[in-house]
Amino acid sequence: MREFSSFIFKINVLLVFFISITSSTFTTQQITALNDISTQCGFQWTSLECGATSTSVFLANSIKCDENGDINRIDIDAVSDCGLNNVFDAFPSLKILYLHNVDVSNVPITIYQHPVLEQFQSISTYNFKITTDNGKNDWTKMVSLKYLHLQPVVGTMPLFPTSLQNFYYHSNDAAAVAARFPFEIFTPNLISFYLQLQVAPISSPSLQSTLFKNTTNLQTFLLYCNGYSISFSVFYKLPSTLTTFQLFLLNFGANKTMPRIGEVQWNSLQTVTLNNLQIEGTIDPEFFYLPNLRIWYSQNNPNLIGSFTTEFGSRSKLTQLFIGNTAFTGSLPNDVLAGGLNFLDITTTNMGGNLPSSFFCLPKSVFLSSSSSYRILYDQANFGTMGICSPIITNITTPISSLDFSIQIKGTMLGSFIPYISISMENVNGAVPLNCQVQQFGTLISCSNPFIYGQGNLILNVLNDITPAPSSSIPFTYNAPTIASITPVPTIGGTATIYGTNFWIATRTIDSNNYVRLINDKGNQIECKNVKVINAYQTLTCDLPSGIDGGIFIVSVSGQNNINQAFTFLYSPPSIKGSSTKLIPTKLESIITISGSNFWNDTSLVQVSIQGIDCPIQSVNHTILTCKFPKTPFILPAGQLDGSVTVNGQYGAISNLVTMMDPSFCPNNCGSNGHCDGDIGMCICNKDFTGADCSLSTIVSNFQFDKTNASITMTPQLNDGNTSMTLYLISIIENQNEIQIDQWKSIQIDQYTALYQWYGVDEKNINVTIRQNPTSSTDQFISFPLNSLTYRVDYYSGSISTVNNPQFLFEFDQTPKECQNLPISFGNPTGSSVDTRFFVLNTYNIEYFARFPKVAIVNGQSGNGDVTSNSIGTSGYFNKIVTKVNAYDCQSASFELDLTAYSTAVVREPSTTSCITPDGSQNPNIINNNKKSDNGWKIGVGIGVGVGGAALIVSAFFIARQRVKLNKTQTLLEKKLKEINNNNNL
């Protein structure tokens, strides 16, 4: 090795002449110093910059810098003997200096007076040494020094700074000229103290009991000093922070008797070493039971007497006990290893007797001094022969649950150390080794639960060099898997999520012992495939094929299943989503198409019931079925029919399914020339057809637009124009207040269309568009026939506020005026006297037909509101209709109504002769043509009088436009209005 080191040194010296080392980050002084160090110690830097190392891979030289680029650590690994020059003042930021194999005959002053150096270490492996005998033994100016490690040391020990926290001082075999004890470093800063002197200090004062007074943070204390005279009592009261306490070769003089347990304060100690101290007396067994003690050495104290108590195994927590070459007597307790003792040395003692049974199951290697993991040394001549290892398992945790993280194994002679014990569990899937710990030596072992499930045998083998190995086994049983719930699976098949306990820990291969199956009502076993563990032990998923037969769900884990607690499973019941057949005719067979899920695909297994009436299945797949609904009269209320689907006896929830065509507003099911529209609320006729049931054709009429009111008069040409119908908007009702509309601005758009505009306060306005329809067509509300008129209202509540449920009052005036109330037929829903969809009036051979669609555009959104219209009074001259837009916070609304005329074979002569009013007035045909709204209709519903109204007028009907009072008729109107409003508020 010396020759090799010399060769490396020569090579590196030569390299100095050929490698130019420069650096832009280091100062010239630092570069010079670094080159001086490498030259002195025979190595070459790879570069002179932060992170540089030695060019030789065999040397651990390095330069390290802080975040500012200043050198804060230097490691010097010398090739051969080398000294150091006084160059370390070139590194003012140096905090760590490590020397290896550096022969420092005199420590440079720039080291031992360096003000920021925190760690200084000098270790030699080739008998190199650091000397401190240069006459300047004051190192106290190293005010930042915290860590000091010097080994080996020759020379006089210097005076150290009080900043030291970790002190390691190991003297060379050559005796120091003036060895001393470093009292000055025993301050609150000191954490660890290691002092090894080959000879006792010559002139150093003796240690006193006050030594540890200020060491409030001391954790480790080691003193090795051959012949150093100290009183044992100095160490009775130790700092409560101390965990490691070691004494070697001290001279206790006359005070060398082992103290009683009550005389010392050693409760914090984890390691105690009292070797070669010539201690006498009897050691109190309580020392072995100190609460934190794990390691005890008291070797080579021939006069130290002691013995083991029977409670040693249960109370001691020692892992190492070395009491060789002492005067211990007695025998070893049978459970001596029970507390975790791994190393025991009782050689050269007076102990003997029978060996503990816990030794019987250990291999021979444990009883050799060369054993490194576990070691038991005793004088074989003093003890009996080794007994036979016969492990017996008496019981284990059973049954084992998925909630058990460990399995407890109890018995006798189960072995002492885990490396010499092999434990496995074997079931139908094979054997699995266990990870175990000895809890009580020879009697209790705890193993991690391997979660292999099922049933089988737990096998323990003791590895003690005996063939075959001593063993014992016992059956084990896991708790069987249980199912708590299963998510529904559609009849077309899908993924089932299974919740329960004692499932697998992770997804595994499915086989004859591990599976998920459905055993259906027919006894067929259906495999649930693609099994996945979602949540260990608790949640599985698997894929079921299509089916409708329920049964029991079985999960088998390692051959153990839940057959005794089987879970009943049903495929998802049928569920109705809706029907594409919205309306069905009354008293006619109808094919109803129903959409949904889980309908299956076999018509013989599916039943549909609509309002308790069987609807025979025509076709079915999983999501759509059709059935034929039989001829059925209209069913109240409102013809709305509930339906349900049953598949293979499994009943689905009832759903509102279809609506029957109400014969009151869709008479004759709208015949063959139209269809019933439930949203609009009436028959929608094909082109050129009209009438309540779309069975009639319109006749040609003349239309006359009014220039001052939003009004139009229809005069059918049939019957020489003897009859006509005039339609106009009278007023609006907002929040129970009526606003009469008597000033319109009319604009003729074209020969068929006129626009009427009215403006109120705060930008409130109404536009009425009256349109003649010379041809059949459709607008955004409804389709209409030729020769009809359409009356559209566009309402805006103004810029200030919105209105809840605005209402509009219309009047239909007939000519000629009649003496009796007009015999009008209203199309209301069956069983109801409100919600008028249309009315029909016969005059001569003419039949007027007015429609009130139920749809509206509210706040610009189509279908956002619906419309209800109601007649509030008829007379011999007029019919008044209130149309209500059912919408809250309404700012704008649009809707329309229309009027047609057609010929009828049912001729009715109007009642126009001998008309005498209750006050005696005659000849009503010459009454004033005033169209202002009367106020009587508002009585009973609390609507305030609007523009021009001062008091409520009692009369509600007029035979003529002068509004003659008819008290009896008014009473009927009040009752009618109350009924209407009550129905609308339901």
Beta strands, then each sheet from edge to edge (+ up, - down):
strand 1: 62-65
strand 2: 71-77
strand 3: 96-100
strand 4: 119-123
strand 5: 130-131
strand 6: 147-154
strand 7: 166-171
strand 8: 192-197
strand 9: 220-225
strand 10: 244-248
strand 11: 271-275
strand 12: 281-282
strand 13: 295-297
strand 14: 301-306
strand 15: 320-322
strand 16: 326-330
strand 17: 343-345
strand 18: 350-351
strand 19: 375-377
strand 20: 392-396
strand 21: 406-412
strand 22: 421-427
strand 23: 430-433
strand 24: 436-440
strand 25: 444-448
strand 26: 455-462
strand 27: 471-477
strand 28: 482-486
strand 29: 494-501
strand 30: 515-520
strand 31: 525-527
strand 32: 529-535
strand 33: 539-544
strand 34: 551-557
strand 35: 560-561
strand 36: 567-569
strand 37: 575-579
strand 38: 583-584
strand 39: 590-597
strand 40: 606-610
strand 41: 613-614
strand 42: 617-620
strand 43: 624-629
strand 44: 640-647
strand 45: 650-651
strand 46: 655-660
strand 47: 674-677
strand 48: 682-685
strand 49: 701-705
strand 50: 711-716
strand 51: 724-734
strand 52: 737-740
strand 53: 745-748
strand 54: 753-759
strand 55: 765-773
strand 56: 777-778
strand 57: 783-784
strand 58: 788-796
strand 59: 807-815
strand 60: 825-827
strand 61: 838-851
strand 62: 855-858
strand 63: 861-874
strand 64: 878-886
strand 65: 892-908
sheet 1: 1+ 2- 3- 4- 6- 5-
sheet 2: 1+ 2- 3- 4- 6- 7- 8- 9- 10- 11- 13- 15- 17- 19-
sheet 3: 12+ 14+ 16+ 18+
sheet 4: 20+ 21- 25+ 24-
sheet 5: 23+ 22- 26+ 27-
sheet 6: 28+ 29- 33+ 32-
sheet 7: 31+ 30- 34+ 35-
sheet 8: 31+ 30- 34+ 36-
sheet 9: 37+ 39- 43+ 42-
sheet 10: 38+ 46+ 44- 40+ 41-
sheet 11: 38+ 46+ 44- 45+
sheet 12: 47+ 48-
sheet 13: 49+ 50- 51+ 52-
sheet 14: 49+ 50- 51+ 59- 64+ 63- 62+ 65- 58+ 55- 54+ 53-
sheet 15: 49+ 50- 51+ 59- 64+ 63- 62+ 65- 61+ 60-
sheet 16: 56+ 57-
end
